[in-house]
Each structure stands twice: as structure tokens, then as C-alpha cells.
């Protein structure tokens, strides 16, 4: 133990294991990547919709019932559906990740 540097002794003193097991990188499936990109896309589009409504309000697009015409109804309603769907997809992604890690842990202990 004398050949280790001060950082290694500090890590060992605070409960860090002496050796770190080789973590095998788990490949994420195509489905998981699609879900992750869908989450990002939904959140980004929702933020863009919020900003569009703020800018539209400041420029006077909402006067004389202007938000009920054209593309504005979709822009106004999109975040109401996209953010909850994004949250549900995030939960699905987390559950799949936990399941994959549990399955990997069970395979390595056998």
C-alpha cells in the first residue's frame, strides 16, 4: 500500500473500492435512441412554441382574436400535449434502462 499516491490512499480511506470493475458498455437499442430523440424534439418544440407565443403577444398578433387564426391555435396547444408526452417517454426510457441494468447485473452474477 506504500506505493500508492496520496489520491489513491484518500479514495481507499473513504470507501472507494481498491479496483474498479471493468464496466462493459451496454449498447442502447434503436428504440431507446428514438425515444431519447423524441423527448428532446418535443421539449425543444414546446420551448419554441412558448417563445413564439411570447414574441407574437409582444408584436400584437393576439389583438382582435388573432391567436385563433392560422397556425396560432396549434402553436398555443402544442406544449399542452407535447410536454406530458415527453415526460411519459422519459419515464419509459428510465424504466427500460433500469430493466436493462438489472438484467445485466443478473447475467454477471451467474
Helices and strands as residue ranges (DSSP letters): H 6-13, H 30-59, G 66-68, H 72-109
